[in-house]
Amino acid sequence: MSDTWKTRTKLVHEGSRRSQYGEMAEAIFLTQGFVYPTAESAEARFLKTEDDEFIYARYGNPTTRMFEERIAALEGCEDAFATASGMAAVSGALTALLRAGDHVVSARALFGSCLYVLEDVLGRFGVEVTFVDGADLDAWRAAMRPGVTKAVFFESMSNPTLELVDIAAVSAIAHEAGALVIVDNVFSTPIFSRAVDLGADVVVYSTTKHIDGQGRALGGVVCGSREFIRKTLEPYMKHTGGSMSPFTAWIMLNGMVTLDLRCRAMADSALKVAQALEGDARLARVIYPGLESHAQHGLAMAQMASGGTMIAFEVKGGKDAAFKVINALEVIKISNNLGDAKTIATHPATTTHQRLPDDQKAQLGITPGLIRLSVGLEDAGDLIADLKRGLDLI
Ligand SMILES: *Cc1c(COP(=O)(O)O)cnc(C)c1O
């Protein structure tokens, strides 16, 4: 609404629309459709003479639109389209853009469902995908086929080993080859990553994670130029059915209000927990981009100005030791969501990445002793005590 608004002001007010009642809180428009005063007005809306009017909730809804405008403003994008889940956003962004004969270059370290879309689905429709080590700029360069490579896809911080991709460098390589840069930005959070400023064309979120932040609803969003969102993505999404429901949009709108406060508090605690774990003799390694020991600490600080809200650490003694630590936790919950107010421990090798063959797990650093921690809003001292109690058992 105002170009001068800072992040926290945007998160509270941007995109708000009020009905004739002037309600303070954002209203949930739980309606599939809209009534037109006359046949002429129905005709006019379908002709899209005014792009702001609503026809059918699969195409758009006032509550969903409020959320789209709020996140687009936060990302610094012209527009956004909200989807039913993060995977509807990832698969929608890719399939809306690509056609048979196109080529995609993608980082290898991906969320399991993203890997399924790129590895299994796209190939069935004649799109070829080359996987590269996301941190190796020479590999990105070598994989590009100018004119044929239509998209580059990567998670700006990978799951679960927290490897960063240099968004500015990979975007420059992709743009030289004429490819669009699509970034899955979930692990970096919308607060710590300015992917668009660094050159990304399209930014995708699972709003299930930090944006909801309280584990209530599945959702996703694609942010980009008005041209990409309205001309390429919207026709595909609105006709294939992956739109966000108004009720979910209302949850996400409310999540946005506290997003900056929560991400910063969680990252502050993550740094404290990582510092407390680092050097513990029972651990083989502690991975946190905010620690100087992280191989890409400099890039993390330049790209995110924070280490983020996720930690990974490897317990000596493999799966048995990792399970002992996880089972001893009282405050920290065993689950596989992330970005939640509740701190969550995940054993990737047996859950989120179970499907991968052993050699691929080894290549991605997903060892039997690896535990992924999504740091929440609890007291950092309580979290450290919880983890130390588990470690004392091995
Ligand atoms: C969770 C997640 C997704 C998928 O989001 P859903 O909302 O579960 O569909 C995609 N990418 C990353 C990096 C994720 O963490």
The ligand as a Gaussian input file, in Angstrom:
#p B3LYP/6-31G(d) Opt

LIG

0 1
 C        7.376000     -28.731000       3.160000
 C        8.140000     -28.370000       1.955000
 C        7.553000     -28.411000       0.684000
 C        6.143000     -28.898000       0.457000
 O        5.170000     -28.163000       1.114000
 P        3.731000     -28.755000       1.557000
 O        3.041000     -27.573000       2.107000
 O        3.993000     -29.845000       2.528000
 O        3.095000     -29.276000       0.307000
 C        8.324000     -28.041000      -0.403000
 N        9.604000     -27.656000      -0.257000
 C       10.206000     -27.604000       0.948000
 C       11.624000     -27.174000       1.040000
 C        9.499000     -27.960000       2.094000
 O       10.107000     -27.919000       3.288000

